Amino acid sequence: MASYAGPAPVRPGDVAGTLRLLAYLGLAIALIVLDHRGGWLAQGRAQAELLAQPLWWLAGAPGRIGDRLRSDAATRGQLARENRILRNALLISGARGARLQAAAADNARLRGLLGAATRGRLDVQLAPILDIDLDPVRRRLVLEAGAADGVRMGQTVIDAGGLLGQIIDVKPRTATLLLLTDADHAVPVVLARSGVRLVAYGRGRQDLLELPDIPLSSDVRVGDAVVTSGLGGRFPAGFPVGRIVALRPDHSRAFLIGDLKPSAQLDRGRDVLLLRDAPPTAAEAPTPAERTTP
């Protein structure tokens, strides 16, 4: 049986650690009591937080910058989408407006055509323009009306302004219109003011006819209105052809040449009028009593 040797000896290091622990504990108790009475530790903490705020702001700056960049990117994306939508809506609105304007212009031209036919008591047929001749010298149109619609060779074609030309080729569903400005076209005319008879020739220009071989003694003036004379039986009399805009001597200086601006809108419109029958002349027109007789 082992003998009892007594308690273990106390080492100096253990005593020092115990004393330090007691000192720390006393210091903690003292600080608690002082803070409870004076609140100086709270004030110290407040000052320390105030001093640490710049550090906290710097520490949080990367996160804030990232959030701002993400927010800006999302906003820019949203604005880009909205801009695309608005641009598309603007384009669609512009296209609709252009179509409405074109439709209004077409309606105005159609009203003009129908008004001209009504005022002149003309028997006419409305024919759409299907195509144009791309030859820069030839002035011809293809109409969407042919023999099946009653179109015939030599038929006179007019619009709200006046004479356009005549039909030179007829197919079952289409017809070719020779405009009066074509270089191969000529029409007998008369000056509405003085009654001087002349012949207007096309020169291949869309905006000009020519009156050659005007005698110097003829009563012809700039501004005179020119209408069909009816001579030759090709065109009915009295349809506007144009107005004289210039007079000049020819190379022999024995005659004058007149420049004639066409009355018809040769480069506009989508429809023309085919004249079926000539309007009655003054001698053939019924009197008011005849018009009212049943």
Number of C-alpha atoms within 10 A of each C-alpha: 3 4 5 6 6 6 6 6 6 8 8 8 9 10 11 11 11 11 12 12 12 12 12 12 12 12 12 12 12 12 14 13 12 13 14 12 9 10 12 13 14 12 12 11 11 12 11 11 13 11 11 11 11 11 12 11 11 11 11 11 12 11 11 13 11 11 12 12 12 12 12 12 12 12 12 12 12 12 12 12 12 12 12 12 12 12 12 12 12 12 12 12 12 12 12 12 12 12 12 12 12 12 12 12 13 16 12 13 19 19 13 15 21 18 13 18 20 12 8 13 12 18 14 20 16 17 20 14 19 15 13 14 13 10 8 9 15 20 26 22 20 20 22 18 23 20 15 12 13 13 23 19 16 16 19 24 25 27 26 21 18 22 28 26 29 24 22 16 18 21 14 13 14 20 24 24 26 24 26 30 28 21 17 15 18 19 22 21 26 24 21 17 12 13 14 15 18 19 16 26 21 23 20 19 15 20 17 19 27 20 19 19 15 22 14 13 8 12 13 19 16 13 13 17 20 28 26 26 25 16 14 9 9 15 23 20 19 19 21 23 27 26 22 22 15 14 18 13 16 14 9 7 10 11 17 21 19 24 21 26 21 23 21 20 16 21 9 9 15 14 19 21 23 25 22 16 12 16 18 14 11 8 7 8 11 12 11 8 8 9 9 8 7 5
